[in-house]
Amino acid sequence: MTGIKCPHCRSSLALDRIGVHFQKFCPAMQTSSAREASVKKFNQLYTHMQSHGRGEMTIEELQVEADRIFLGR
């Protein structure tokens, strides 16, 4: 399975582990409110992940969307 880099800590993540990473494991998320906000942003990213799964966008495009959603780029 392909993956992207966490927009916050830049760890490489398999696409099926991104949500859990934001909820529990990202070292850049040190408060519960930061984790909660990140999970809400993940929900926005999920629709793009579905597009990737259907072959409608590349992994590189998915990374750009993740950076845009999480970092405001």
N, C-alpha and C positions, 0 to 999 in steps of 0.2 A: 504494500500500500504506500502511496506517495504521501508526502506531508509538506508542511510549511514551517516557517520559523515563528515562534511566539513574537508578536510585535513588541512585547515588553522586555522579556529577558533573552530573546533570540535563540532559545533552545529549539532544536529540531523536534517536531511533533508529527506523529502519524495523524491523519485526519480523524480517525476514530477516537483519538485521545485528547483532542483539543479542549472539549468542554470540561473534562475532569481536571485537566491542567489548570484552567482558569479558576475552577472551584476550590482546588486543594493544593496544588503543587507549585504554582508560579512564584518564585522568590520575590518578584517585583510587587506582588500583591500582599501587603503586610497587614491590612485591616479588613475586617469583614465587609465594610461598606465598599472598599475598593474591589473586593472579590464579587460582591453583588452587582456592582456597576459593570464589571467585566463580563459577567454571565449574561447580562442584558445585551451587551454588545455582541457577544457570541451568538445570541439568538438572531441578530441581524445578519451575521456572517453565515449562519446556517443555510439561508436561502441560496447564497452564492456557492456553498459547498454542494448543494443539491444540483445546481447548474453544472458544476464541475463533474459530478457523478454521471450526469447525462451526456457529458462530452461537449457541453456548450461553452466551456471556458477552460483554459489551460491552468496548470498549477501555478505558473508565473502570474497569471491574471488574478488568481485566487489570493496569492500573496499580496498583490497590490491592493486588493479590496480589504484584506485583513489590516494592512497598515493604514489604509484610509479610515476604516471604521474605528480602530483602536487608538490611532495616533493622530487622526485628523489631517492626514497628508492629502 
